[in-house]
Amino acid sequence: DVDLLAQQKYGAQKYQRLSRFPSMSQDISLKSANDISYDELRKVVESCANDSTGKVFVTIEPQYIYRAADDSDEKTTTFHLTMSSYDHTLTDKDVKPIMDHIASAALSALGAERV
């Protein structure tokens, strides 16, 4: 409905400059029980990514949810993370703690195992 859309209030858009340094991308796949929702997994991933030291900025995109035809008890949800820094080129040493934090939080909070 166009009228309803026109009534929506949109906040001021914030400008975020681009980093001069290259970004780094990685996927993380979490195997979980079928009754764990995508939203629950996404919230854990986002909260861990936002917990980073503030020097690494993380964007999260959903990739896919896979469930084998013969296994209705488990599913694998994959997220694509793009990390960047405004003051240095990222290395595995910068990214590994973030990925490990996501994996351990997902395991403890939801029983979702990194695969």
Secondary structure, DSSP 8 states (H G I E B T S, - for coil): -HHHHHH------------SS--EEEEEEEEEETTS-HHHHHHHHHHHHHTS-SSSEEEEEEEEEE--TT--SEEEEEEEEEEE-SSS---HHHHHHHHHHHHHHHHHHH--EE-
